[in-house]
Amino acid sequence: MMKKMKIDKLVMATNNKNKLREVREILSPLGIEVLSQREAGADTNPDENGSNFSENAYIKAKSVYDIVKLPVMADDSGLCVDCLGGKPGVYSARYAPEGQECEKLLDELKDIPESERTAKFVCVISFIDENGENNFVSGECHGKIGFEKRGSNGFGYDPIFMYGEKSFAEISSEEKNKVSHRAEALKALYRLLNERYCD
Ligand code: IMP
């Protein structure tokens, strides 16, 4: 039987405060301390030049792992809009200047009817264990792009991502953390940790 390798601390390869908050909220009840890469002393900023979410997640995780040699996770995420052929996808963070992404997407979809505004958030996590072994897990959250910005919680595309009747920026972070793409990917990460690293 595999020896139980308890993971009580991991480094998240990001300095994005919103992502850290969400990941900490999800992982802290399970007794896992999440350090930002800066707190762990790894201030890298690699080029995210992969062609898909998995490649970019691994690039980020590996650049931090090479410095800290502790368990590291990195996520790469984005919004895929069906009528745009899955765009902005891996380019979600670079689609528009920060703070203008919702307006740009609303403008691009201004002639698209409600039934064709389907979209999904995707999150892929690269988890590298202490020994340098990488595993991917992922999660998705399906919704629609609204017709206007709604709500003031969250970040990025949250004000225009309609999850049922409400946008992601209208629900609390607790509610979002139950259903979001990142929450789904983190649940998958936990299943993986339990299978691989527990008795
Ligand atoms: P990343 O930091 O390279 O993964 O960039 C992901 C980008 O996708 C972010 O900058 C946001 O624009 C968008 N994004 C990812 N997750 C979310 C979310 O939960 N809400 C809103 N926007 C998100």
Boltz pocket constraint, residues with backbone or C-beta under 6 A from the ligand:
constraints:
  - pocket:
      binder: B
      contacts: [[A, 16], [A, 48], [A, 75], [A, 76], [A, 77], [A, 78], [A, 79], [A, 89], [A, 90], [A, 92], [A, 93], [A, 101], [A, 121], [A, 122], [A, 154], [A, 155], [A, 156], [A, 157], [A, 158], [A, 168], [A, 180]]
      max_distance: 6.0
